[in-house]
Amino acid sequence: MRGPVHPRRPPPWWPANEPWPPTTRGPWLYRRNRFMRRAGCLVAAVLFLSAIGAATLLSFALGRAGIVSGLAQLSVLVVVAAIGLLLFSTMFFRVMRRVGSPIADIVEAADRVASSDFSVRIAERGPPPLRSVAHAFNKMTDRLQAQDRQRRHLMADIAHELRTPLTVVQGRLEGLLDGVYPRDDAHVSEVLADTRILGRLIDDLRTLASSESGALSLQREATDLVVLVHDVVRSLAADAQGAGVTIRIGESMNLPLADVDPLRIREVVVNLVTNALHHTPAGGVVSIDGEAKNDRVVMTVADTGAGVAADDLPKIFDRFYKGAGSRGSGLGLTIARNLIVAHGGEIRATSEPGIGTTIVFTLPVT
């Protein structure tokens, strides 16, 4: 039996790493052929019935008018039917070429997407409605491919980041069981501290995944950011004192109520201030200030730390990026950026090596 005939060039959606023509008949090929056969049979039946109907009506009209009769009438019927079938067949192939082929491309590509091949793209051809469908399909596969890539990267990052604290906890517990370490409160407290670090990392990963997938739910309400900032500073006072760093709040900070989720924005401020404390030496200062501009609140967190090199500055909001000597998970600034963007705000950073780093973010007011 003769195999399928393929065009010389692969269709636009065909993966670059697969040979063309295909060596096996995938399910999308059967689906395309089935679609084309059914569509062809349907249209052929419609054309045949239309031609016979038109010929019959014409023959009947000529007979009633007395123009033809008997065998002549039958001959006219056959000739008209043949001409009608020829015309309709020509129209059919033109329509199928213009409409049927793009539809078949969509059917094939959809089947490949169902098989988790998100690299599929369709040529935007045919009538305007079909071009619109192809354009929407390509946008959909763009998003699916981006989400799939993001999911794979996130899973790889999670596995990498969880491995270290889990290894530390496992090592300490094995040491306690083997008698390498005494089973006293001090060593048990170290294991407990490690599990808390692991718990914070898991919470950060969960927040990061929600914010990047668009599943983050915001409970917006009118929020006094001045009160929120003072609350954060009080909660971090012990950390600042232990690091020998002073936290200062702008004396003239007088802000309108912001339309935000207070718990999420508190998390942003905590992350930014904690990050500043980690990178500011003893005797340094972390400053928090804010002002109202038009329909926005502009908040600033600045430190007198070592600063960030110009080449590294664009990376500080990247997931798991850590500066020299960083003790964090590398997620704090990424989460802060995602939460600010989810509120419809913006965040940016400037830095001068040896002088310090300033992070500015904006939020909508009520």
RODREN-463320 format. One record per residue (C-alpha): residue number from 1; x, y, z. Coordinates in nm, 4 decimals. Layout:
+-----+----------+----------+----------+
!   i !        u !        v !        w !
+-----+----------+----------+----------+
! NUM !        X !        Y !        Z !
...
+-----+----------+----------+----------+
This chain:
+-----+----------+----------+----------+
!   i !        u !        v !        w !
+-----+----------+----------+----------+
!   1 !   0.0000 !   0.0000 !   0.0000 !
!   2 !   0.1284 !   0.3407 !  -0.0870 !
!   3 !   0.2212 !   0.5519 !   0.2138 !
!   4 !   0.1093 !   0.9083 !   0.2806 !
!   5 !   0.2438 !   1.1812 !   0.0579 !
!   6 !   0.4165 !   1.4611 !   0.2503 !
!   7 !   0.5120 !   1.8072 !   0.1255 !
!   8 !   0.8811 !   1.8823 !   0.0870 !
!   9 !   0.8865 !   2.1270 !   0.3754 !
!  10 !   0.7510 !   2.0553 !   0.7252 !
!  11 !   0.4570 !   2.2614 !   0.8543 !
!  12 !   0.5443 !   2.5656 !   1.0709 !
!  13 !   0.4514 !   2.3887 !   1.3949 !
!  14 !   0.6754 !   2.0837 !   1.3331 !
!  15 !   0.9490 !   2.0537 !   1.6044 !
!  16 !   1.2977 !   2.1338 !   1.4771 !
!  17 !   1.4491 !   1.8244 !   1.6409 !
!  18 !   1.2166 !   1.5754 !   1.4660 !
!  19 !   1.2828 !   1.4408 !   1.1134 !
!  20 !   1.0610 !   1.5354 !   0.8221 !
!  21 !   0.8834 !   1.3541 !   0.6718 !
!  22 !   0.7909 !   1.1595 !   0.9874 !
!  23 !   0.9070 !   0.8000 !   1.0053 !
!  24 !   0.5983 !   0.6907 !   1.1984 !
!  25 !   0.2357 !   0.7867 !   1.1774 !
!  26 !   0.1619 !   0.9707 !   1.4969 !
!  27 !  -0.1922 !   1.0108 !   1.6249 !
!  28 !  -0.2068 !   1.3660 !   1.4859 !
!  29 !  -0.1633 !   1.2287 !   1.1312 !
!  30 !  -0.4541 !   0.9906 !   1.1736 !
!  31 !  -0.6600 !   1.2722 !   1.3188 !
!  32 !  -0.5814 !   1.5001 !   1.0250 !
!  33 !  -0.6637 !   1.2300 !   0.7678 !
!  34 !  -0.9872 !   1.1423 !   0.9439 !
!  35 !  -1.0884 !   1.5077 !   0.9496 !
!  36 !  -1.0061 !   1.5566 !   0.5822 !
!  37 !  -1.1896 !   1.2376 !   0.4791 !
!  38 !  -1.5018 !   1.3289 !   0.6712 !
!  39 !  -1.5012 !   1.6880 !   0.5488 !
!  40 !  -1.4435 !   1.5743 !   0.1913 !
!  41 !  -1.7243 !   1.3183 !   0.2021 !
!  42 !  -1.9639 !   1.5693 !   0.3513 !
!  43 !  -1.8884 !   1.8408 !   0.0975 !
!  44 !  -1.8893 !   1.5918 !  -0.1929 !
!  45 !  -2.2318 !   1.4671 !  -0.0884 !
!  46 !  -2.3631 !   1.8224 !  -0.0650 !
!  47 !  -2.2180 !   1.9094 !  -0.4057 !
!  48 !  -2.3587 !   1.5951 !  -0.5683 !
!  49 !  -2.7065 !   1.6514 !  -0.4296 !
!  50 !  -2.6922 !   2.0198 !  -0.5242 !
!  51 !  -2.5894 !   1.9387 !  -0.8813 !
!  52 !  -2.8588 !   1.6724 !  -0.9212 !
!  53 !  -3.1177 !   1.9058 !  -0.7742 !
!  54 !  -3.0201 !   2.1926 !  -1.0021 !
!  55 !  -3.0179 !   1.9678 !  -1.3086 !
!  56 !  -3.3565 !   1.8207 !  -1.2214 !
!  57 !  -3.5126 !   2.1614 !  -1.1732 !
!  58 !  -3.3670 !   2.2887 !  -1.5008 !
!  59 !  -3.4791 !   1.9799 !  -1.6910 !
!  60 !  -3.8266 !   2.0022 !  -1.5425 !
!  61 !  -3.8509 !   2.3698 !  -1.6342 !
!  62 !  -3.7402 !   2.3044 !  -1.9917 !
!  63 !  -3.9909 !   2.0188 !  -2.0224 !
!  64 !  -4.2750 !   2.2298 !  -1.8904 !
!  65 !  -4.1861 !   2.5014 !  -2.1390 !
!  66 !  -4.1969 !   2.2504 !  -2.4217 !
!  67 !  -3.8379 !   2.3190 !  -2.5204 !
!  68 !  -3.7188 !   1.9595 !  -2.4693 !
!  69 !  -3.8893 !   1.6300 !  -2.4025 !
!  70 !  -3.8221 !   1.2572 !  -2.3608 !
!  71 !  -3.4623 !   1.1519 !  -2.4295 !
!  72 !  -3.3594 !   1.5098 !  -2.4945 !
!  73 !  -3.4775 !   1.6025 !  -2.1477 !
!  74 !  -3.2716 !   1.3182 !  -1.9987 !
!  75 !  -2.9671 !   1.4264 !  -2.1979 !
!  76 !  -3.0033 !   1.7821 !  -2.0722 !
!  77 !  -3.0298 !   1.6475 !  -1.7189 !
!  78 !  -2.7057 !   1.4508 !  -1.7541 !
!  79 !  -2.5150 !   1.7369 !  -1.9193 !
!  80 !  -2.6293 !   1.9947 !  -1.6640 !
!  81 !  -2.5495 !   1.7578 !  -1.3784 !
!  82 !  -2.1999 !   1.6978 !  -1.5175 !
!  83 !  -2.1336 !   2.0684 !  -1.5656 !
!  84 !  -2.2677 !   2.1404 !  -1.2174 !
!  85 !  -2.0500 !   1.8725 !  -1.0604 !
!  86 !  -1.7447 !   2.0082 !  -1.2429 !
!  87 !  -1.8091 !   2.3635 !  -1.1264 !
!  88 !  -1.8926 !   2.2597 !  -0.7738 !
!  89 !  -1.5883 !   2.0309 !  -0.7574 !
!  90 !  -1.3631 !   2.3170 !  -0.8626 !
!  91 !  -1.5174 !   2.5376 !  -0.5959 !
!  92 !  -1.4867 !   2.2554 !  -0.3430 !
!  93 !  -1.1131 !   2.2094 !  -0.3951 !
!  94 !  -1.0540 !   2.5832 !  -0.3778 !
!  95 !  -1.2478 !   2.6070 !  -0.0526 !
!  96 !  -1.0784 !   2.3017 !   0.0974 !
!  97 !  -0.7389 !   2.4388 !   0.0032 !
!  98 !  -0.8155 !   2.7748 !   0.1617 !
!  99 !  -1.0172 !   2.6590 !   0.4629 !
! 100 !  -0.9703 !   2.2869 !   0.5126 !
! 101 !  -0.5910 !   2.2870 !   0.5275 !
! 102 !  -0.5655 !   2.5575 !   0.7997 !
! 103 !  -0.8327 !   2.3783 !   1.0029 !
! 104 !  -0.6414 !   2.0525 !   0.9690 !
! 105 !  -0.3248 !   2.2318 !   1.0875 !
! 106 !  -0.5111 !   2.3469 !   1.3982 !
! 107 !  -0.6388 !   1.9940 !   1.4644 !
! 108 !  -0.2880 !   1.8501 !   1.4338 !
! 109 !  -0.1303 !   2.1192 !   1.6500 !
! 110 !  -0.3988 !   2.0826 !   1.9183 !
! 111 !  -0.3277 !   1.7108 !   1.9341 !
! 112 !   0.0422 !   1.7800 !   1.9880 !
! 113 !  -0.0395 !   2.0265 !   2.2665 !
! 114 !  -0.2513 !   1.7550 !   2.4283 !
! 115 !   0.0667 !   1.5432 !   2.4218 !
! 116 !   0.2513 !   1.8181 !   2.6188 !
! 117 !   0.4376 !   1.9534 !   2.3167 !
! 118 !   0.4102 !   2.3268 !   2.3803 !
! 119 !   0.6573 !   2.4237 !   2.1058 !
! 120 !   0.3774 !   2.3943 !   1.8479 !
! 121 !   0.3084 !   2.7006 !   1.6344 !
! 122 !   0.0616 !   2.7418 !   1.3455 !
! 123 !   0.1019 !   2.9483 !   1.0295 !
! 124 !  -0.1550 !   3.2281 !   1.0392 !
! 125 !  -0.3161 !   3.1725 !   0.6986 !
! 126 !  -0.6559 !   3.1281 !   0.5420 !
! 127 !  -0.9648 !   3.3478 !   0.5863 !
! 128 !  -0.9542 !   3.6193 !   0.8562 !
! 129 !  -1.1504 !   3.4122 !   1.1145 !
! 130 !  -0.9049 !   3.1237 !   1.0798 !
! 131 !  -0.6086 !   3.3603 !   1.1025 !
! 132 !  -0.7557 !   3.4939 !   1.4260 !
! 133 !  -0.7934 !   3.1404 !   1.5610 !
! 134 !  -0.4340 !   3.0567 !   1.4651 !
! 135 !  -0.3080 !   3.3775 !   1.6280 !
! 136 !  -0.4962 !   3.2987 !   1.9500 !
! 137 !  -0.3655 !   2.9416 !   1.9407 !
! 138 !  -0.0058 !   3.0620 !   1.9068 !
! 139 !  -0.0499 !   3.3041 !   2.1969 !
! 140 !  -0.1894 !   3.0196 !   2.4055 !
! 141 !   0.1051 !   2.7916 !   2.3291 !
! 142 !   0.3453 !   3.0794 !   2.4048 !
! 143 !   0.1952 !   3.1082 !   2.7522 !
! 144 !   0.1858 !   2.7320 !   2.8029 !
! 145 !   0.5484 !   2.6985 !   2.7006 !
! 146 !   0.6539 !   2.9831 !   2.9309 !
! 147 !   0.4616 !   2.8341 !   3.2233 !
! 148 !   0.6056 !   2.4898 !   3.1577 !
! 149 !   0.9584 !   2.6316 !   3.1442 !
! 150 !   0.8921 !   2.8277 !   3.4639 !
! 151 !   0.7588 !   2.5164 !   3.6363 !
! 152 !   1.0639 !   2.3125 !   3.5377 !
! 153 !   1.3051 !   2.5799 !   3.6566 !
! 154 !   1.1161 !   2.6232 !   3.9833 !
! 155 !   1.1187 !   2.2501 !   4.0532 !
! 156 !   1.4925 !   2.2359 !   3.9851 !
! 157 !   1.5527 !   2.5367 !   4.2121 !
! 158 !   1.3383 !   2.3886 !   4.4894 !
! 159 !   1.5257 !   2.0581 !   4.4768 !
! 160 !   1.8581 !   2.2424 !   4.4886 !
! 161 !   1.7652 !   2.4776 !   4.7724 !
! 162 !   1.6009 !   2.2132 !   4.9933 !
! 163 !   1.8894 !   1.9707 !   4.9597 !
! 164 !   2.1335 !   2.1755 !   5.1710 !
! 165 !   1.9195 !   2.2357 !   5.4838 !
! 166 !   1.7858 !   1.8802 !   5.4700 !
! 167 !   2.1412 !   1.7468 !   5.4543 !
! 168 !   2.2369 !   1.9589 !   5.7558 !
! 169 !   1.9387 !   1.8375 !   5.9598 !
! 170 !   2.0047 !   1.4781 !   5.8590 !
! 171 !   2.3716 !   1.5065 !   5.9561 !
! 172 !   2.2940 !   1.6532 !   6.2978 !
! 173 !   2.0305 !   1.3892 !   6.3738 !
! 174 !   2.2613 !   1.1072 !   6.2652 !
! 175 !   2.5319 !   1.2543 !   6.4877 !
! 176 !   2.2938 !   1.2550 !   6.7839 !
! 177 !   2.1859 !   0.8951 !   6.7171 !
! 178 !   2.5437 !   0.7703 !   6.6694 !
! 179 !   2.6662 !   0.9433 !   6.9837 !
! 180 !   2.8914 !   1.1847 !   6.7975 !
! 181 !   2.7064 !   1.4747 !   6.9632 !
! 182 !   2.5624 !   1.4643 !   7.3145 !
! 183 !   2.1838 !   1.4611 !   7.3294 !
! 184 !   2.1591 !   1.7836 !   7.5245 !
! 185 !   1.9399 !   2.0913 !   7.4849 !
! 186 !   2.2076 !   2.2821 !   7.2952 !
! 187 !   2.2380 !   2.0304 !   7.0119 !
! 188 !   1.8635 !   1.9668 !   6.9952 !
! 189 !   1.8115 !   2.3447 !   6.9734 !
! 190 !   2.0486 !   2.3569 !   6.6759 !
! 191 !   1.8401 !   2.0956 !   6.4949 !
! 192 !   1.5231 !   2.2891 !   6.5809 !
! 193 !   1.6777 !   2.6076 !   6.4410 !
! 194 !   1.7630 !   2.4231 !   6.1193 !
! 195 !   1.4041 !   2.2997 !   6.0829 !
! 196 !   1.2790 !   2.6571 !   6.1282 !
! 197 !   1.5106 !   2.7733 !   5.8509 !
! 198 !   1.3722 !   2.4943 !   5.6357 !
! 199 !   1.0160 !   2.5982 !   5.7226 !
! 200 !   1.0843 !   2.9606 !   5.6252 !
! 201 !   1.2335 !   2.8452 !   5.2964 !
! 202 !   0.9240 !   2.6365 !   5.2217 !
! 203 !   0.6972 !   2.9326 !   5.3042 !
! 204 !   0.9030 !   3.1539 !   5.0736 !
! 205 !   0.8822 !   2.8986 !   4.7943 !
! 206 !   0.5065 !   2.8718 !   4.8356 !
! 207 !   0.4643 !   3.2496 !   4.8194 !
! 208 !   0.6962 !   3.2662 !   4.5191 !
! 209 !   0.5064 !   2.9933 !   4.3341 !
! 210 !   0.1711 !   3.1626 !   4.4013 !
! 211 !   0.2924 !   3.5038 !   4.2870 !
! 212 !   0.4553 !   3.3717 !   3.9695 !
! 213 !   0.1580 !   3.1562 !   3.8695 !
! 214 !  -0.0950 !   3.4372 !   3.9130 !
! 215 !  -0.2761 !   3.2430 !   4.1871 !
! 216 !  -0.1882 !   3.4918 !   4.4606 !
! 217 !  -0.4974 !   3.6266 !   4.6348 !
! 218 !  -0.4792 !   3.9851 !   4.7643 !
! 219 !  -0.7064 !   4.1042 !   5.0448 !
! 220 !  -0.6929 !   4.4756 !   4.9716 !
! 221 !  -0.7992 !   4.7343 !   5.2238 !
! 222 !  -0.7176 !   5.0937 !   5.3155 !
! 223 !  -0.3829 !   5.0639 !   5.4961 !
! 224 !  -0.1803 !   5.3155 !   5.6952 !
! 225 !   0.1733 !   5.2483 !   5.5734 !
! 226 !   0.3299 !   5.4663 !   5.8435 !
! 227 !   0.1820 !   5.2444 !   6.1147 !
! 228 !   0.2858 !   4.9362 !   5.9185 !
! 229 !   0.6474 !   5.0566 !   5.8880 !
! 230 !   0.6735 !   5.1319 !   6.2597 !
! 231 !   0.5362 !   4.7862 !   6.3375 !
! 232 !   0.7982 !   4.6231 !   6.1139 !
! 233 !   1.0799 !   4.8239 !   6.2724 !
! 234 !   0.9692 !   4.7168 !   6.6214 !
! 235 !   0.9620 !   4.3521 !   6.5159 !
! 236 !   1.3156 !   4.3764 !   6.3724 !
! 237 !   1.4635 !   4.5829 !   6.6562 !
! 238 !   1.6372 !   4.2830 !   6.8134 !
! 239 !   1.7930 !   4.1802 !   6.4811 !
! 240 !   1.9139 !   4.5347 !   6.4179 !
! 241 !   2.0601 !   4.5592 !   6.7670 !
! 242 !   2.2389 !   4.2264 !   6.7274 !
! 243 !   2.3899 !   4.3458 !   6.3983 !
! 244 !   2.4868 !   4.6822 !   6.5444 !
! 245 !   2.2799 !   4.8638 !   6.2803 !
! 246 !   2.0437 !   5.1562 !   6.3362 !
! 247 !   1.7045 !   5.1667 !   6.1639 !
! 248 !   1.5735 !   5.5163 !   6.0998 !
! 249 !   1.2242 !   5.6173 !   5.9878 !
! 250 !   1.1760 !   5.9449 !   5.8012 !
! 251 !   1.0466 !   6.2048 !   6.0464 !
! 252 !   0.8364 !   6.3832 !   5.7853 !
! 253 !   0.6780 !   6.0680 !   5.6452 !
! 254 !   0.3071 !   6.1470 !   5.6130 !
! 255 !   0.1316 !   5.9159 !   5.3707 !
! 256 !  -0.2267 !   5.8725 !   5.2507 !
! 257 !  -0.3990 !   5.5390 !   5.2971 !
! 258 !  -0.2844 !   5.2816 !   5.0426 !
! 259 !  -0.5119 !   5.0310 !   4.8692 !
! 260 !  -0.3072 !   4.7183 !   4.9467 !
! 261 !  -0.3061 !   4.3844 !   5.1226 !
! 262 !  -0.1441 !   4.4807 !   5.4565 !
! 263 !  -0.0037 !   4.1332 !   5.5281 !
! 264 !   0.1630 !   4.1112 !   5.1871 !
! 265 !   0.3069 !   4.4635 !   5.2010 !
! 266 !   0.4315 !   4.3954 !   5.5527 !
! 267 !   0.6121 !   4.0950 !   5.4069 !
! 268 !   0.7653 !   4.3224 !   5.1419 !
! 269 !   0.8936 !   4.5726 !   5.3990 !
! 270 !   1.0251 !   4.2937 !   5.6236 !
! 271 !   1.2130 !   4.1375 !   5.3313 !
! 272 !   1.3644 !   4.4681 !   5.2202 !
! 273 !   1.4706 !   4.5772 !   5.5689 !
! 274 !   1.6040 !   4.2301 !   5.6561 !
! 275 !   1.8039 !   4.2252 !   5.3337 !
! 276 !   1.9433 !   4.5703 !   5.4147 !
! 277 !   2.0422 !   4.4568 !   5.7666 !
! 278 !   2.2272 !   4.1554 !   5.6238 !
! 279 !   2.4366 !   4.3776 !   5.3956 !
! 280 !   2.5044 !   4.6670 !   5.6329 !
! 281 !   2.8107 !   4.6482 !   5.8609 !
! 282 !   2.8017 !   4.7304 !   6.2310 !
! 283 !   2.7663 !   5.1036 !   6.2860 !
! 284 !   2.5716 !   5.1447 !   5.9619 !
! 285 !   2.2211 !   5.2798 !   5.9078 !
! 286 !   1.9099 !   5.1493 !   5.7334 !
! 287 !   1.6678 !   5.4298 !   5.6433 !
! 288 !   1.2976 !   5.3987 !   5.5600 !
! 289 !   1.1083 !   5.6893 !   5.4085 !
! 290 !   0.8048 !   5.7593 !   5.1937 !
! 291 !   0.6112 !   6.0291 !   5.0135 !
! 292 !   0.2929 !   6.0723 !   4.8114 !
! 293 !   0.3212 !   6.1491 !   4.4397 !
! 294 !   0.0016 !   6.1955 !   4.2410 !
! 295 !  -0.2013 !   5.8781 !   4.2962 !
! 296 !   0.0951 !   5.6764 !   4.4232 !
! 297 !   0.2847 !   5.6184 !   4.7434 !
! 298 !   0.6619 !   5.6043 !   4.6923 !
! 299 !   0.8522 !   5.4099 !   4.9585 !
! 300 !   1.2311 !   5.3992 !   4.9974 !
! 301 !   1.4551 !   5.1568 !   5.1880 !
! 302 !   1.8233 !   5.2580 !   5.1839 !
! 303 !   2.1307 !   5.1176 !   5.3568 !
! 304 !   2.4932 !   5.2191 !   5.4061 !
! 305 !   2.6330 !   4.8792 !   5.3132 !
! 306 !   2.8953 !   4.7763 !   5.0625 !
! 307 !   2.6634 !   4.8314 !   4.7681 !
! 308 !   2.6159 !   4.6189 !   4.4577 !
! 309 !   2.8385 !   4.6115 !   4.1511 !
! 310 !   2.6853 !   4.7551 !   3.8345 !
! 311 !   2.7022 !   4.4164 !   3.6586 !
! 312 !   2.5157 !   4.2449 !   3.9430 !
! 313 !   2.2500 !   4.5103 !   4.0014 !
! 314 !   2.0070 !   4.3825 !   3.7314 !
! 315 !   2.0198 !   4.0366 !   3.8933 !
! 316 !   1.9269 !   4.1201 !   4.2518 !
! 317 !   1.5557 !   4.0542 !   4.1941 !
! 318 !   1.6254 !   3.7196 !   4.0254 !
! 319 !   1.5192 !   3.4027 !   4.2001 !
! 320 !   1.7910 !   3.2554 !   4.4295 !
! 321 !   2.0398 !   3.5303 !   4.3499 !
! 322 !   2.2744 !   3.5844 !   4.6438 !
! 323 !   2.5316 !   3.8542 !   4.6875 !
! 324 !   2.8721 !   3.7987 !   4.8400 !
! 325 !   2.8383 !   3.6873 !   5.2024 !
! 326 !   2.4596 !   3.6608 !   5.1843 !
! 327 !   2.3004 !   3.4479 !   5.4578 !
! 328 !   1.9498 !   3.4433 !   5.3125 !
! 329 !   1.7714 !   3.2085 !   5.0763 !
! 330 !   1.7974 !   3.4407 !   4.7777 !
! 331 !   1.4181 !   3.4693 !   4.7563 !
! 332 !   1.3417 !   3.7799 !   4.9634 !
! 333 !   1.3861 !   4.0409 !   4.6905 !
! 334 !   1.2183 !   3.8203 !   4.4293 !
! 335 !   0.9118 !   3.7814 !   4.6503 !
! 336 !   0.9111 !   4.1553 !   4.7234 !
! 337 !   0.9164 !   4.2342 !   4.3509 !
! 338 !   0.6372 !   3.9876 !   4.2711 !
! 339 !   0.4156 !   4.1174 !   4.5517 !
! 340 !   0.4651 !   4.4793 !   4.4467 !
! 341 !   0.3878 !   4.3960 !   4.0825 !
! 342 !   0.0773 !   4.2023 !   4.1941 !
! 343 !  -0.0446 !   4.5248 !   4.3595 !
! 344 !   0.0049 !   4.7185 !   4.0363 !
! 345 !   0.3186 !   4.8902 !   4.1628 !
! 346 !   0.6799 !   4.9111 !   4.0520 !
! 347 !   1.0107 !   4.8395 !   4.2241 !
! 348 !   1.3662 !   4.9313 !   4.1294 !
! 349 !   1.7105 !   4.9433 !   4.2857 !
! 350 !   2.0086 !   5.1760 !   4.2633 !
! 351 !   2.3461 !   5.1203 !   4.4232 !
! 352 !   2.6918 !   5.2687 !   4.4566 !
! 353 !   2.9718 !   5.0351 !   4.5645 !
! 354 !   3.1129 !   5.1440 !   4.8966 !
! 355 !   2.8198 !   5.3783 !   4.9674 !
! 356 !   2.5065 !   5.1637 !   4.9814 !
! 357 !   2.1935 !   5.0425 !   4.8067 !
! 358 !   1.8532 !   5.2076 !   4.7720 !
! 359 !   1.5346 !   5.0231 !   4.6793 !
! 360 !   1.2280 !   5.2245 !   4.5773 !
! 361 !   0.8791 !   5.0850 !   4.5261 !
! 362 !   0.5414 !   5.2410 !   4.4498 !
! 363 !   0.1886 !   5.1461 !   4.5562 !
! 364 !  -0.1586 !   5.2744 !   4.4618 !
! 365 !  -0.3511 !   5.4908 !   4.7090 !
! 366 !  -0.7206 !   5.4554 !   4.7896 !
+-----+----------+----------+----------+
